[in-house]
Amino acid sequence: MYAYGFEDGRKNGSGAVGHAGGAPGMSGDLRIYPKTGYVVAVLSNLDPPTATQVSGFLDLRLTGLRAPKRQE
């Protein structure tokens, strides 16, 4: 859900709010976790979605959720 450019990804009070964006050659993502006080700011000199992928990796660890297992 978007509100004034900020995305609200919280569920039952857990999760983050923030904003992401980029253009060719740069990308950025900001995630604020109000419940825990963590703030993640990722800036990249690479095309999108690089910054979002990095913050997504951290999100799994900060929220205690587990990534789906890969099937081989």
N, C-alpha and C positions, 0 to 999 in steps of 0.2 A: 504494500500500500504506500502511495506517495502522499506527502503533505509538504507543500512549499519546497519541493526539491529533495527532501529527505525521505528515505525509504524506511518504513517501520517493519522490521522482520521479527518482532517479538511475538512469542506465543506463551500464554499464561505467565506473563511477566518476565520470562527469560528470553534472551536473544539480544539483538542489536538494532540500533537505528544508525543511519548514515547516508552516505552519498558516494557514488562512483561515476567515473567518466573517463574519457580519453579521446585521442585522435591518433592518426598514424605517427608512430614514433614516441608516444607517451601515454601513460595511463595512471590513474590514481584511484584509491579507495579509502574511505574513512568509515570505520565502524566504532560506535560507542555502545558499551554494554552498561546500561544504567544500574542494573542490579548488582554487578560485581565491581564496577568502577574502572574496568579495563577500557582503554582506548587504543585502537589499532589504526595507524595511518601508514599506507603503503604508497610509495611513489616509484614509478618505473620509467625507464627510458626505452621501453619496448611497447609494441602495439598492444591494444586491448585484446583480450581480457587478462593480461599478465597480472596486474595488481589485484584484480578480483580473485584470481586463482590463488595467489599467495594469502590474501586475507581469508579466503574460504578454508585453506589448509589450517590457519590459525584458529578460525572459528570452531572447527571440530574439536580442537584441544581446549579452548577456553570455555566452551559450553558443556563439555563432558560427553558430547554425542560421539558416536562411532560412525565412521564412513562405512558404506555398504561393502561387504567382502567381494573381491573380484572372483569371477568364475574363470577357471583355467581349463 
